[in-house]
Amino acid sequence: MTTPVSHPVALITPAGELRLKSRRTRARFRRALRDNLAAALAARRVDAEVDDSRGRIMLTGDAHRAAEVAREVFGVHRVVVAEPLHARDLDQLTRRVAEVAARQVTDRTFAVRVRRRGRHDWSSRDAERRIGSLLLPHAAGVDLERPETTVLVIAHDDETYLAVEEHEGPRGLPVGTQQPALVLLSGGFDSAVAAWRLLRRGVPVHFVHAELACSQTDAALAVAHELIRRWAPGTEPDVWVLDFSEVRARLLDEVDARYRQVRLKELMLHAADRIAEREGFEALVTGEALGQVSTQTLGNLAVIDRAAQRPVLRPLAGDDKEEIVDLARRIGTYDLSARSREVCDLSDGPVVTRARGEQLEPARDAAPDELALQAAEQAWRLPLRSWVPGLPAPWAA
């Protein structure tokens, strides 16, 4: 028998998807969720521990700070900070809730909700009615549709809690339950949001960034660093920085302006694909959204994709810019991404919207694949968590 909890705890409700998995897969995902919660608490230096001994995941210790951390861990559906009630039966439960929640409902409309799991000799509806009748004299009335406050009681087997704080989590799958992928990082809004979307599906992400002569590599790495710090606890991602100054020079000097952008994207994808092949990544990820700019038409993307031997995932394909920027605000990368300048635009006028292979041959001859492969072989590999601003790439030192 476990010792009753006497201090507030943070109760974790895993994302609903986890319940749909097979028993073996569900157990693996639950272990990953526990590990990620522990890693997140340690990274934020929160004095709390993960306890899964009572049939549900709870965080003990500094429950309020732990809940703030858990709300940003993928695989978490909901976090409730709750006071243990130590009620043995329904009579004791209703009295304890009424005592504790009277101040909460004073002069306000309220509703009572009871979430129950396990076997009890009373129903949720019975408990809600009895608690409500005791609280009503203190309140402005009962409103089951739009109450000013909700009294939430959680009953899990023989343990009962009164919720004092509730947070929605990001849901998704625990990071680390899928194979890793390599994200092409620009530093703007799109690639960071695309990486977040993959993290939310359980995919650990690593990054590759093509440094052009006018690029802001530090700005791009700052965006990736913040994303990982906040949303990928327990992972140790790398970033590969490519020296693309020669690629840029060739494109500007020798390639028709209409085809520069498509050829640049081909070379970026080709270099990233070589790194992915060498490092064992299953897929490449970009922040492209269909039709957002000239290189992101369906025709151009089909041509560009042929530069890679593995799948190219585009989690933002159906989003518009406003949706992407809104999500950047939510995930905490907006301010850093907003400081980045567009550095990949080498065009000087209109860009072809549906490039054909034969049209690109002169561009491919002038800026051949070997430039990308050489950049991939000489890429600067950096553990992202050890990055510090101003750290120069070897060729810039």
C-alpha positions as CSV (number, residue, x, y, z in Angstrom):
1,M,0.0,0.0,0.0
2,T,1.3,3.4,-1.0
3,T,1.6,6.2,1.6
4,P,-1.1,8.9,1.2
5,V,0.1,12.1,-0.4
6,S,-0.2,15.1,2.0
7,H,1.0,18.0,-0.2
8,P,-0.3,19.4,-3.5
9,V,0.6,17.3,-6.6
10,A,0.5,17.8,-10.3
11,L,-1.6,15.1,-11.9
12,I,-0.7,14.3,-15.5
13,T,-3.3,13.1,-18.0
14,P,-1.4,11.6,-21.0
15,A,-2.5,12.5,-24.5
16,G,-5.4,10.4,-25.7
17,E,-3.4,8.9,-28.5
18,L,-1.3,6.9,-26.1
19,R,-4.4,5.0,-24.9
20,L,-5.0,3.8,-28.5
21,K,-1.7,2.0,-28.8
22,S,-1.1,-1.7,-28.1
23,R,-0.2,-2.6,-24.5
24,R,3.5,-3.0,-25.4
25,T,3.7,0.3,-27.3
26,R,1.6,2.1,-24.7
27,A,4.1,1.0,-22.0
28,R,7.0,2.3,-24.1
29,F,5.4,5.6,-24.8
30,R,4.6,6.0,-21.1
31,R,8.2,5.4,-20.1
32,A,9.3,8.0,-22.7
33,L,6.8,10.5,-21.2
34,R,8.1,9.9,-17.7
35,D,11.7,10.3,-18.8
36,N,10.9,13.5,-20.7
37,L,9.0,14.9,-17.7
38,A,12.0,14.2,-15.5
39,A,14.4,15.7,-18.0
40,A,12.3,18.8,-18.3
41,L,12.1,19.3,-14.5
42,A,15.8,18.8,-14.2
43,A,16.6,21.3,-17.0
44,R,14.4,24.0,-15.4
45,R,15.8,23.1,-11.9
46,V,12.4,22.4,-10.4
47,D,12.4,20.6,-7.1
48,A,9.9,17.9,-8.1
49,E,9.9,14.2,-9.0
50,V,7.9,12.0,-11.3
51,D,5.8,9.3,-9.5
52,D,4.1,6.6,-11.5
53,S,3.6,4.2,-8.6
54,R,-0.1,4.8,-8.1
55,G,-1.4,3.9,-11.6
56,R,-1.2,7.5,-12.8
57,I,1.6,9.9,-13.4
58,M,2.0,12.6,-10.9
59,L,4.6,15.2,-10.0
60,T,5.4,15.6,-6.4
61,G,7.3,18.4,-4.7
62,D,6.9,21.9,-6.1
63,A,3.7,21.1,-7.8
64,H,2.9,24.5,-9.2
65,R,6.2,25.0,-10.9
66,A,6.2,21.4,-12.0
67,A,2.9,22.0,-13.7
68,E,4.2,25.0,-15.6
69,V,7.0,22.8,-17.0
70,A,4.8,19.8,-17.8
71,R,2.4,21.9,-19.9
72,E,5.2,22.1,-22.5
73,V,6.1,18.4,-22.6
74,F,4.7,16.5,-25.6
75,G,2.5,13.6,-24.7
76,V,0.8,15.6,-21.9
77,H,-2.9,16.3,-22.5
78,R,-3.7,18.0,-19.2
79,V,-2.0,19.0,-16.0
80,V,-4.0,19.5,-12.8
81,V,-2.5,20.8,-9.6
82,A,-4.6,19.3,-6.8
83,E,-4.9,19.2,-3.1
84,P,-5.3,15.6,-1.6
85,L,-8.6,15.3,0.3
86,H,-8.0,12.0,2.2
87,A,-11.7,11.2,2.1
88,R,-12.7,7.6,2.9
89,D,-16.3,7.7,1.7
90,L,-18.8,10.0,0.0
91,D,-19.9,11.8,3.1
92,Q,-16.4,12.7,4.1
93,L,-15.6,13.7,0.5
94,T,-18.5,16.1,0.2
95,R,-17.7,17.7,3.5
96,R,-14.0,18.2,2.8
97,V,-14.7,19.7,-0.7
98,A,-17.3,22.0,0.7
99,E,-14.9,23.2,3.4
100,V,-12.1,23.8,1.0
101,A,-14.0,25.2,-1.9
102,A,-16.4,27.5,-0.1
103,R,-14.2,30.5,-0.6
104,Q,-13.8,29.7,-4.3
105,V,-17.5,29.9,-5.0
106,T,-18.4,32.8,-2.7
107,D,-20.7,35.2,-4.6
108,R,-20.0,33.5,-7.9
109,T,-21.9,31.1,-10.1
110,F,-20.4,27.7,-10.1
111,A,-20.5,24.1,-11.3
112,V,-19.2,20.9,-9.8
113,R,-17.4,18.3,-11.9
114,V,-16.2,14.9,-10.7
115,R,-13.8,12.9,-12.7
116,R,-13.7,9.3,-11.4
117,R,-11.5,6.4,-12.2
118,G,-11.7,3.0,-10.5
119,R,-14.5,1.4,-8.5
120,H,-16.6,3.4,-6.0
121,D,-19.9,2.8,-4.3
122,W,-21.1,6.2,-5.5
123,S,-21.5,7.8,-8.9
124,S,-20.0,11.1,-10.2
125,R,-23.5,12.6,-10.5
126,D,-24.3,11.8,-6.9
127,A,-21.1,13.4,-5.7
128,E,-21.7,16.5,-7.9
129,R,-25.2,17.0,-6.5
130,R,-24.2,16.6,-2.9
131,I,-21.2,18.8,-3.1
132,G,-23.2,21.4,-5.0
133,S,-25.9,21.5,-2.4
134,L,-23.4,22.2,0.4
135,L,-21.7,25.0,-1.7
136,L,-24.9,26.7,-2.9
137,P,-25.5,28.8,0.2
138,H,-22.1,30.5,-0.3
139,A,-22.5,31.1,-4.1
140,A,-24.4,33.3,-6.5
141,G,-26.0,30.3,-8.0
142,V,-25.4,27.2,-10.1
143,D,-24.6,27.5,-13.8
144,L,-23.8,24.3,-15.5
145,E,-23.2,25.9,-18.9
146,R,-21.0,28.9,-18.3
147,P,-20.1,29.0,-14.6
148,E,-17.8,31.7,-13.3
149,T,-15.8,29.0,-11.5
150,T,-15.7,25.2,-11.6
151,V,-15.1,23.0,-8.6
152,L,-13.2,20.0,-10.0
153,V,-12.9,16.8,-7.9
154,I,-10.7,13.9,-9.1
155,A,-11.2,10.4,-7.6
156,H,-8.7,7.8,-8.5
157,D,-9.4,4.5,-6.8
158,D,-9.1,5.3,-3.1
159,E,-7.4,8.7,-3.5
160,T,-9.4,11.9,-4.0
161,Y,-8.2,15.4,-4.9
162,L,-9.5,18.9,-5.3
163,A,-8.1,20.7,-8.3
164,V,-6.7,24.2,-7.6
165,E,-5.1,24.8,-11.0
166,E,-5.5,23.3,-14.5
167,H,-3.4,23.6,-17.6
168,E,-3.8,22.2,-21.1
169,G,-0.7,20.4,-22.5
170,P,0.5,20.2,-26.1
171,R,-0.7,16.6,-26.5
172,G,1.1,14.8,-29.3
173,L,3.5,11.9,-28.8
174,P,6.5,11.9,-26.4
175,V,9.7,13.0,-28.1
176,G,11.9,10.0,-28.8
177,T,9.2,7.6,-29.7
178,Q,9.9,8.0,-33.4
179,Q,13.2,8.0,-35.4
180,P,15.1,11.3,-35.7
181,A,14.9,13.6,-38.7
182,L,17.1,16.4,-40.1
183,V,15.5,19.9,-40.4
184,L,16.7,22.5,-42.9
185,L,17.0,25.5,-40.7
186,S,16.7,29.1,-42.0
187,G,16.2,31.1,-38.8
188,G,12.8,32.5,-39.9
189,F,9.4,31.6,-38.7
190,D,8.7,28.6,-40.9
191,S,11.5,26.1,-40.2
192,A,11.2,26.4,-36.4
193,V,7.5,25.9,-36.5
194,A,8.0,22.9,-38.8
195,A,10.5,21.4,-36.4
196,W,8.0,21.9,-33.5
197,R,5.4,20.1,-35.5
198,L,7.7,17.1,-35.9
199,L,8.7,17.2,-32.2
200,R,5.0,17.0,-31.4
201,R,4.8,13.8,-33.3
202,G,7.6,12.2,-31.2
203,V,10.4,12.9,-33.7
204,P,13.8,14.1,-32.3
205,V,15.1,16.7,-34.6
206,H,18.6,17.8,-35.7
207,F,19.4,20.7,-37.9
208,V,21.4,21.7,-41.0
209,H,21.9,25.4,-41.9
210,A,23.4,26.7,-45.1
211,E,25.5,29.7,-44.4
212,L,25.5,32.3,-47.2
213,A,27.9,35.2,-47.3
214,C,25.1,37.5,-46.0
215,S,23.4,35.1,-43.7
216,Q,22.8,35.4,-40.0
217,T,23.9,32.0,-38.7
218,D,23.8,33.1,-35.1
219,A,20.2,34.2,-35.5
220,A,19.2,30.8,-37.0
221,L,21.1,28.9,-34.2
222,A,19.4,31.1,-31.6
223,V,16.0,30.1,-32.9
224,A,16.8,26.4,-32.9
225,H,18.5,26.6,-29.4
226,E,15.4,28.2,-27.9
227,L,13.1,25.7,-29.5
228,I,15.1,22.7,-28.2
229,R,15.5,24.3,-24.7
230,R,11.8,24.7,-24.3
231,W,10.3,21.8,-26.2
232,A,12.8,18.9,-26.4
233,P,14.1,18.0,-22.9
234,G,16.4,15.1,-22.8
235,T,17.5,15.3,-26.4
236,E,21.0,16.2,-27.6
237,P,20.5,17.6,-31.1
238,D,23.4,18.5,-33.4
239,V,23.4,21.3,-36.0
240,W,25.5,21.1,-39.2
241,V,26.5,24.5,-40.6
242,L,27.3,24.4,-44.4
243,D,29.6,27.0,-46.0
244,F,27.5,27.9,-49.0
245,S,29.5,31.1,-50.0
246,E,30.8,29.4,-53.1
247,V,27.3,28.2,-54.1
248,R,26.1,31.8,-53.7
249,A,28.9,33.2,-55.8
250,R,28.3,30.7,-58.6
251,L,24.6,31.3,-58.7
252,L,24.9,35.1,-58.7
253,D,27.7,35.2,-61.3
254,E,26.7,32.4,-63.7
255,V,23.0,31.4,-63.4
256,D,20.0,33.1,-64.9
257,A,18.2,35.0,-62.2
258,R,14.9,33.2,-62.9
259,Y,16.4,29.8,-61.9
260,R,18.7,30.8,-59.0
261,Q,16.2,30.2,-56.3
262,V,15.1,26.7,-57.5
263,R,18.8,25.7,-58.0
264,L,19.7,27.0,-54.5
265,K,17.0,24.9,-52.9
266,E,18.1,21.9,-54.9
267,L,21.7,22.3,-53.6
268,M,20.5,22.8,-50.0
269,L,18.4,19.7,-50.2
270,H,21.2,17.7,-51.8
271,A,23.7,18.7,-49.1
272,A,21.2,17.9,-46.3
273,D,20.5,14.6,-47.9
274,R,24.2,13.6,-47.9
275,I,24.4,14.5,-44.2
276,A,21.2,12.5,-43.5
277,E,22.6,9.5,-45.4
278,R,25.9,9.7,-43.4
279,E,24.3,10.1,-40.0
280,G,21.3,7.8,-40.5
281,F,18.4,10.2,-40.5
282,E,15.2,8.8,-41.9
283,A,13.8,12.0,-43.4
284,L,14.4,15.6,-44.2
285,V,12.1,18.4,-43.0
286,T,11.5,21.8,-44.4
287,G,9.3,24.7,-43.5
288,E,7.9,25.2,-46.9
289,A,4.2,26.0,-47.3
290,L,2.5,25.3,-50.7
291,G,2.4,28.5,-52.8
292,Q,3.9,30.8,-50.2
293,V,6.7,32.0,-52.5
294,S,7.7,31.2,-56.1
295,T,9.9,28.3,-55.2
296,Q,7.1,26.7,-53.2
297,T,4.7,26.0,-56.1
298,L,3.8,22.4,-56.5
299,G,5.7,22.2,-59.7
300,N,8.9,23.6,-58.3
301,L,8.7,21.5,-55.1
302,A,8.4,18.3,-57.3
303,V,11.6,19.3,-59.1
304,I,13.4,20.2,-55.9
305,D,12.5,16.9,-54.2
306,R,14.4,14.9,-56.8
307,A,17.6,16.2,-55.2
308,A,17.0,14.0,-52.2
309,Q,17.0,10.2,-51.8
310,R,14.8,10.1,-48.7
311,P,11.4,11.6,-47.9
312,V,11.1,15.3,-47.6
313,L,8.4,16.2,-44.9
314,R,6.7,19.5,-45.1
315,P,4.4,19.8,-42.0
316,L,3.4,23.3,-42.9
317,A,2.4,22.5,-46.5
318,G,-1.3,23.5,-45.9
319,D,-0.8,26.5,-43.6
320,D,-0.8,30.2,-44.5
321,K,1.7,32.6,-43.2
322,E,-0.6,34.0,-40.5
323,E,-1.2,30.6,-39.1
324,I,2.6,29.9,-39.0
325,V,3.4,33.2,-37.3
326,D,0.6,32.7,-34.7
327,L,2.1,29.3,-33.9
328,A,5.6,30.8,-33.6
329,R,4.2,33.1,-30.9
330,R,2.7,30.2,-29.1
331,I,5.8,28.1,-29.1
332,G,8.1,31.0,-28.1
333,T,10.3,31.4,-31.2
334,Y,8.5,34.5,-32.6
335,D,10.7,37.2,-31.2
336,L,14.0,35.5,-32.3
337,S,12.6,34.6,-35.8
338,A,11.3,38.2,-36.3
339,R,14.9,39.5,-36.0
340,S,16.1,37.4,-38.9
341,R,16.5,38.8,-42.3
342,E,15.7,37.0,-45.5
343,V,19.1,35.9,-46.8
344,C,18.2,33.1,-49.3
345,D,16.7,35.4,-51.9
346,L,19.2,35.6,-54.7
347,S,16.7,36.4,-57.4
348,D,16.7,39.7,-59.4
349,G,13.2,39.8,-60.7
350,P,10.6,37.1,-61.5
351,V,11.3,33.5,-60.5
352,V,10.1,30.6,-62.6
353,T,7.1,29.0,-61.0
354,R,7.2,25.6,-62.7
355,A,10.8,24.7,-63.6
356,R,11.5,21.8,-65.9
357,G,14.5,19.6,-65.8
358,E,15.8,20.8,-69.2
359,Q,15.4,24.4,-68.2
360,L,17.6,23.9,-65.1
361,E,20.5,22.1,-66.9
362,P,22.5,25.3,-67.5
363,A,22.1,26.2,-63.8
364,R,23.1,22.7,-62.8
365,D,26.2,22.9,-65.0
366,A,27.2,26.3,-63.6
367,A,26.5,25.4,-60.0
368,P,27.0,21.6,-59.9
369,D,26.0,19.1,-57.2
370,E,29.7,18.7,-56.3
371,L,29.5,22.1,-54.6
372,A,26.8,20.9,-52.2
373,L,28.5,17.6,-51.6
374,Q,31.8,19.4,-50.8
375,A,29.9,21.6,-48.3
376,A,28.3,18.6,-46.7
377,E,31.7,16.9,-46.3
378,Q,33.2,20.0,-44.7
379,A,30.2,20.9,-42.6
380,W,30.8,22.2,-39.1
381,R,29.1,19.9,-36.6
382,L,28.0,21.6,-33.4
383,P,26.1,20.2,-30.4
384,L,23.3,22.7,-30.3
385,R,23.0,22.8,-26.5
386,S,26.7,23.9,-26.2
387,W,26.2,26.7,-28.8
388,V,27.0,30.3,-27.7
389,P,26.4,33.4,-29.7
390,G,29.3,34.6,-31.7
391,L,31.0,31.2,-32.0
392,P,32.6,31.4,-35.5
393,A,32.5,28.6,-38.0
394,P,36.0,27.2,-38.8
395,W,36.1,28.9,-42.2
396,A,35.2,32.2,-40.6
397,A,37.7,32.1,-37.8
